[in-house]
């Protein structure tokens, strides 16, 4: 009974899926085994890298603001964000109206 499973949308070959997951698991285990063997727990190798600075003991001092964390992304998308901020009025009905127009356009494209 574990051969081919027929559904209303085609068929599923159980053995093909089992073989796929077995091969994927073997690949993951092989890749994990390729790690470095000279890692020593409890040494400087365990320390986090904090831009070359000494890591503070207090955890609250290790925060990175989102403006710094996503700086490159924001810089690359600056023209897009500029258009969006110029369009943004802050009025809820304008935003809902844009959503309605976008959903209507998507419905037209889906139905074509």
PyMOL commands that place a pseudoatom at each C-alpha (Angstrom):
pseudoatom trace, name=CA, resn=UNK, resi=1, chain=A, elem=C, hetatm=0, pos=[0.000, 0.000, 0.000]
pseudoatom trace, name=CA, resn=UNK, resi=2, chain=A, elem=C, hetatm=0, pos=[3.041, 2.295, 0.209]
pseudoatom trace, name=CA, resn=UNK, resi=3, chain=A, elem=C, hetatm=0, pos=[3.504, 2.561, -3.540]
pseudoatom trace, name=CA, resn=UNK, resi=4, chain=A, elem=C, hetatm=0, pos=[1.732, 5.322, -5.390]
pseudoatom trace, name=CA, resn=UNK, resi=5, chain=A, elem=C, hetatm=0, pos=[-0.894, 7.422, -3.643]
pseudoatom trace, name=CA, resn=UNK, resi=6, chain=A, elem=C, hetatm=0, pos=[-3.567, 8.723, -6.006]
pseudoatom trace, name=CA, resn=UNK, resi=7, chain=A, elem=C, hetatm=0, pos=[-5.288, 12.012, -5.204]
pseudoatom trace, name=CA, resn=UNK, resi=8, chain=A, elem=C, hetatm=0, pos=[-7.588, 14.336, -7.069]
pseudoatom trace, name=CA, resn=UNK, resi=9, chain=A, elem=C, hetatm=0, pos=[-4.548, 16.393, -8.108]
pseudoatom trace, name=CA, resn=UNK, resi=10, chain=A, elem=C, hetatm=0, pos=[-2.316, 13.673, -9.492]
pseudoatom trace, name=CA, resn=UNK, resi=11, chain=A, elem=C, hetatm=0, pos=[-0.245, 11.072, -7.685]
pseudoatom trace, name=CA, resn=UNK, resi=12, chain=A, elem=C, hetatm=0, pos=[2.495, 10.985, -5.087]
pseudoatom trace, name=CA, resn=UNK, resi=13, chain=A, elem=C, hetatm=0, pos=[5.169, 8.360, -5.159]
pseudoatom trace, name=CA, resn=UNK, resi=14, chain=A, elem=C, hetatm=0, pos=[5.932, 7.640, -1.512]
pseudoatom trace, name=CA, resn=UNK, resi=15, chain=A, elem=C, hetatm=0, pos=[9.260, 5.947, -2.219]
pseudoatom trace, name=CA, resn=UNK, resi=16, chain=A, elem=C, hetatm=0, pos=[10.511, 8.907, -4.263]
pseudoatom trace, name=CA, resn=UNK, resi=17, chain=A, elem=C, hetatm=0, pos=[9.796, 11.280, -1.387]
pseudoatom trace, name=CA, resn=UNK, resi=18, chain=A, elem=C, hetatm=0, pos=[11.402, 8.924, 1.136]
pseudoatom trace, name=CA, resn=UNK, resi=19, chain=A, elem=C, hetatm=0, pos=[14.503, 8.665, -1.073]
pseudoatom trace, name=CA, resn=UNK, resi=20, chain=A, elem=C, hetatm=0, pos=[14.611, 12.454, -1.472]
pseudoatom trace, name=CA, resn=UNK, resi=21, chain=A, elem=C, hetatm=0, pos=[14.526, 13.026, 2.296]
pseudoatom trace, name=CA, resn=UNK, resi=22, chain=A, elem=C, hetatm=0, pos=[17.109, 10.290, 2.909]
pseudoatom trace, name=CA, resn=UNK, resi=23, chain=A, elem=C, hetatm=0, pos=[19.493, 11.865, 0.370]
pseudoatom trace, name=CA, resn=UNK, resi=24, chain=A, elem=C, hetatm=0, pos=[18.861, 15.342, 1.804]
pseudoatom trace, name=CA, resn=UNK, resi=25, chain=A, elem=C, hetatm=0, pos=[19.538, 14.091, 5.343]
pseudoatom trace, name=CA, resn=UNK, resi=26, chain=A, elem=C, hetatm=0, pos=[22.755, 12.396, 4.232]
pseudoatom trace, name=CA, resn=UNK, resi=27, chain=A, elem=C, hetatm=0, pos=[23.888, 15.600, 2.493]
pseudoatom trace, name=CA, resn=UNK, resi=28, chain=A, elem=C, hetatm=0, pos=[23.150, 17.704, 5.577]
pseudoatom trace, name=CA, resn=UNK, resi=29, chain=A, elem=C, hetatm=0, pos=[25.021, 15.282, 7.844]
pseudoatom trace, name=CA, resn=UNK, resi=30, chain=A, elem=C, hetatm=0, pos=[27.996, 15.225, 5.463]
pseudoatom trace, name=CA, resn=UNK, resi=31, chain=A, elem=C, hetatm=0, pos=[28.056, 19.027, 5.299]
pseudoatom trace, name=CA, resn=UNK, resi=32, chain=A, elem=C, hetatm=0, pos=[27.899, 19.240, 9.094]
pseudoatom trace, name=CA, resn=UNK, resi=33, chain=A, elem=C, hetatm=0, pos=[30.802, 16.795, 9.379]
pseudoatom trace, name=CA, resn=UNK, resi=34, chain=A, elem=C, hetatm=0, pos=[32.968, 19.128, 7.259]
pseudoatom trace, name=CA, resn=UNK, resi=35, chain=A, elem=C, hetatm=0, pos=[33.164, 21.645, 10.134]
pseudoatom trace, name=CA, resn=UNK, resi=36, chain=A, elem=C, hetatm=0, pos=[36.405, 22.656, 11.816]
pseudoatom trace, name=CA, resn=UNK, resi=37, chain=A, elem=C, hetatm=0, pos=[37.816, 20.250, 14.366]
pseudoatom trace, name=CA, resn=UNK, resi=38, chain=A, elem=C, hetatm=0, pos=[40.032, 22.815, 16.132]
pseudoatom trace, name=CA, resn=UNK, resi=39, chain=A, elem=C, hetatm=0, pos=[37.087, 24.604, 17.802]
pseudoatom trace, name=CA, resn=UNK, resi=40, chain=A, elem=C, hetatm=0, pos=[37.443, 24.785, 21.585]
pseudoatom trace, name=CA, resn=UNK, resi=41, chain=A, elem=C, hetatm=0, pos=[34.487, 25.679, 23.758]
pseudoatom trace, name=CA, resn=UNK, resi=42, chain=A, elem=C, hetatm=0, pos=[35.106, 28.150, 26.595]
pseudoatom trace, name=CA, resn=UNK, resi=43, chain=A, elem=C, hetatm=0, pos=[37.984, 29.991, 24.850]
pseudoatom trace, name=CA, resn=UNK, resi=44, chain=A, elem=C, hetatm=0, pos=[38.170, 33.212, 22.828]
pseudoatom trace, name=CA, resn=UNK, resi=45, chain=A, elem=C, hetatm=0, pos=[36.601, 31.296, 19.960]
pseudoatom trace, name=CA, resn=UNK, resi=46, chain=A, elem=C, hetatm=0, pos=[33.308, 31.455, 21.864]
pseudoatom trace, name=CA, resn=UNK, resi=47, chain=A, elem=C, hetatm=0, pos=[33.322, 35.248, 22.104]
pseudoatom trace, name=CA, resn=UNK, resi=48, chain=A, elem=C, hetatm=0, pos=[31.009, 37.198, 19.829]
pseudoatom trace, name=CA, resn=UNK, resi=49, chain=A, elem=C, hetatm=0, pos=[32.551, 39.676, 17.406]
pseudoatom trace, name=CA, resn=UNK, resi=50, chain=A, elem=C, hetatm=0, pos=[31.437, 43.193, 18.261]
pseudoatom trace, name=CA, resn=UNK, resi=51, chain=A, elem=C, hetatm=0, pos=[33.259, 45.291, 15.643]
pseudoatom trace, name=CA, resn=UNK, resi=52, chain=A, elem=C, hetatm=0, pos=[36.632, 44.584, 17.220]
pseudoatom trace, name=CA, resn=UNK, resi=53, chain=A, elem=C, hetatm=0, pos=[35.618, 46.185, 20.525]
pseudoatom trace, name=CA, resn=UNK, resi=54, chain=A, elem=C, hetatm=0, pos=[35.613, 44.540, 23.925]
pseudoatom trace, name=CA, resn=UNK, resi=55, chain=A, elem=C, hetatm=0, pos=[32.238, 42.903, 24.495]
pseudoatom trace, name=CA, resn=UNK, resi=56, chain=A, elem=C, hetatm=0, pos=[30.435, 44.606, 27.400]
pseudoatom trace, name=CA, resn=UNK, resi=57, chain=A, elem=C, hetatm=0, pos=[29.242, 42.466, 30.294]
pseudoatom trace, name=CA, resn=UNK, resi=58, chain=A, elem=C, hetatm=0, pos=[25.813, 44.086, 30.340]
pseudoatom trace, name=CA, resn=UNK, resi=59, chain=A, elem=C, hetatm=0, pos=[23.600, 42.619, 27.610]
pseudoatom trace, name=CA, resn=UNK, resi=60, chain=A, elem=C, hetatm=0, pos=[21.675, 45.859, 27.046]
pseudoatom trace, name=CA, resn=UNK, resi=61, chain=A, elem=C, hetatm=0, pos=[24.851, 47.542, 25.798]
pseudoatom trace, name=CA, resn=UNK, resi=62, chain=A, elem=C, hetatm=0, pos=[25.204, 45.080, 22.898]
pseudoatom trace, name=CA, resn=UNK, resi=63, chain=A, elem=C, hetatm=0, pos=[22.181, 46.327, 20.970]
pseudoatom trace, name=CA, resn=UNK, resi=64, chain=A, elem=C, hetatm=0, pos=[22.526, 47.457, 17.371]
pseudoatom trace, name=CA, resn=UNK, resi=65, chain=A, elem=C, hetatm=0, pos=[19.924, 49.941, 16.120]
pseudoatom trace, name=CA, resn=UNK, resi=66, chain=A, elem=C, hetatm=0, pos=[17.918, 48.956, 13.068]
pseudoatom trace, name=CA, resn=UNK, resi=67, chain=A, elem=C, hetatm=0, pos=[19.226, 51.992, 11.199]
pseudoatom trace, name=CA, resn=UNK, resi=68, chain=A, elem=C, hetatm=0, pos=[22.717, 50.494, 11.478]
pseudoatom trace, name=CA, resn=UNK, resi=69, chain=A, elem=C, hetatm=0, pos=[21.766, 46.875, 10.957]
pseudoatom trace, name=CA, resn=UNK, resi=70, chain=A, elem=C, hetatm=0, pos=[19.897, 47.566, 7.719]
pseudoatom trace, name=CA, resn=UNK, resi=71, chain=A, elem=C, hetatm=0, pos=[21.991, 50.477, 6.474]
pseudoatom trace, name=CA, resn=UNK, resi=72, chain=A, elem=C, hetatm=0, pos=[23.016, 48.839, 3.178]
pseudoatom trace, name=CA, resn=UNK, resi=73, chain=A, elem=C, hetatm=0, pos=[19.482, 47.688, 2.451]
pseudoatom trace, name=CA, resn=UNK, resi=74, chain=A, elem=C, hetatm=0, pos=[18.067, 51.148, 3.097]
pseudoatom trace, name=CA, resn=UNK, resi=75, chain=A, elem=C, hetatm=0, pos=[20.817, 52.773, 1.010]
pseudoatom trace, name=CA, resn=UNK, resi=76, chain=A, elem=C, hetatm=0, pos=[20.151, 50.446, -1.923]
pseudoatom trace, name=CA, resn=UNK, resi=77, chain=A, elem=C, hetatm=0, pos=[16.384, 50.946, -1.721]
pseudoatom trace, name=CA, resn=UNK, resi=78, chain=A, elem=C, hetatm=0, pos=[16.564, 54.739, -1.152]
pseudoatom trace, name=CA, resn=UNK, resi=79, chain=A, elem=C, hetatm=0, pos=[14.923, 55.697, -4.480]
pseudoatom trace, name=CA, resn=UNK, resi=80, chain=A, elem=C, hetatm=0, pos=[12.025, 53.331, -3.800]
pseudoatom trace, name=CA, resn=UNK, resi=81, chain=A, elem=C, hetatm=0, pos=[11.593, 54.637, -0.238]
pseudoatom trace, name=CA, resn=UNK, resi=82, chain=A, elem=C, hetatm=0, pos=[11.686, 58.225, -1.480]
pseudoatom trace, name=CA, resn=UNK, resi=83, chain=A, elem=C, hetatm=0, pos=[8.737, 57.556, -3.809]
pseudoatom trace, name=CA, resn=UNK, resi=84, chain=A, elem=C, hetatm=0, pos=[6.833, 55.806, -1.023]
pseudoatom trace, name=CA, resn=UNK, resi=85, chain=A, elem=C, hetatm=0, pos=[7.398, 58.577, 1.517]
pseudoatom trace, name=CA, resn=UNK, resi=86, chain=A, elem=C, hetatm=0, pos=[6.248, 61.200, -0.996]
pseudoatom trace, name=CA, resn=UNK, resi=87, chain=A, elem=C, hetatm=0, pos=[3.049, 59.195, -1.627]
pseudoatom trace, name=CA, resn=UNK, resi=88, chain=A, elem=C, hetatm=0, pos=[2.358, 58.623, 2.080]
pseudoatom trace, name=CA, resn=UNK, resi=89, chain=A, elem=C, hetatm=0, pos=[-0.183, 61.021, 3.584]
pseudoatom trace, name=CA, resn=UNK, resi=90, chain=A, elem=C, hetatm=0, pos=[-0.818, 59.241, 6.888]
pseudoatom trace, name=CA, resn=UNK, resi=91, chain=A, elem=C, hetatm=0, pos=[-4.575, 59.240, 6.346]
pseudoatom trace, name=CA, resn=UNK, resi=92, chain=A, elem=C, hetatm=0, pos=[-6.089, 55.792, 6.885]
pseudoatom trace, name=CA, resn=UNK, resi=93, chain=A, elem=C, hetatm=0, pos=[-8.662, 56.064, 4.104]
pseudoatom trace, name=CA, resn=UNK, resi=94, chain=A, elem=C, hetatm=0, pos=[-5.923, 56.771, 1.559]
pseudoatom trace, name=CA, resn=UNK, resi=95, chain=A, elem=C, hetatm=0, pos=[-4.057, 53.639, 2.604]
pseudoatom trace, name=CA, resn=UNK, resi=96, chain=A, elem=C, hetatm=0, pos=[-7.202, 51.489, 2.475]
pseudoatom trace, name=CA, resn=UNK, resi=97, chain=A, elem=C, hetatm=0, pos=[-8.019, 52.948, -0.933]
pseudoatom trace, name=CA, resn=UNK, resi=98, chain=A, elem=C, hetatm=0, pos=[-4.584, 51.948, -2.232]
pseudoatom trace, name=CA, resn=UNK, resi=99, chain=A, elem=C, hetatm=0, pos=[-5.092, 48.428, -0.887]
pseudoatom trace, name=CA, resn=UNK, resi=100, chain=A, elem=C, hetatm=0, pos=[-8.472, 48.180, -2.630]
pseudoatom trace, name=CA, resn=UNK, resi=101, chain=A, elem=C, hetatm=0, pos=[-6.983, 49.335, -5.943]
pseudoatom trace, name=CA, resn=UNK, resi=102, chain=A, elem=C, hetatm=0, pos=[-4.050, 46.896, -5.678]
pseudoatom trace, name=CA, resn=UNK, resi=103, chain=A, elem=C, hetatm=0, pos=[-6.351, 43.970, -4.812]
pseudoatom trace, name=CA, resn=UNK, resi=104, chain=A, elem=C, hetatm=0, pos=[-8.637, 44.869, -7.717]
pseudoatom trace, name=CA, resn=UNK, resi=105, chain=A, elem=C, hetatm=0, pos=[-5.674, 44.953, -10.131]
pseudoatom trace, name=CA, resn=UNK, resi=106, chain=A, elem=C, hetatm=0, pos=[-4.402, 41.622, -8.812]
pseudoatom trace, name=CA, resn=UNK, resi=107, chain=A, elem=C, hetatm=0, pos=[-7.869, 40.107, -9.261]
pseudoatom trace, name=CA, resn=UNK, resi=108, chain=A, elem=C, hetatm=0, pos=[-7.959, 41.338, -12.860]
pseudoatom trace, name=CA, resn=UNK, resi=109, chain=A, elem=C, hetatm=0, pos=[-4.527, 39.831, -13.576]
pseudoatom trace, name=CA, resn=UNK, resi=110, chain=A, elem=C, hetatm=0, pos=[-5.482, 36.521, -11.936]
pseudoatom trace, name=CA, resn=UNK, resi=111, chain=A, elem=C, hetatm=0, pos=[-8.704, 36.269, -13.895]
pseudoatom trace, name=CA, resn=UNK, resi=112, chain=A, elem=C, hetatm=0, pos=[-7.090, 37.030, -17.248]
for i in range(1, 112): cmd.bond("trace and resi %d" % i, "trace and resi %d" % (i + 1))
show_as sticks, trace
zoom trace
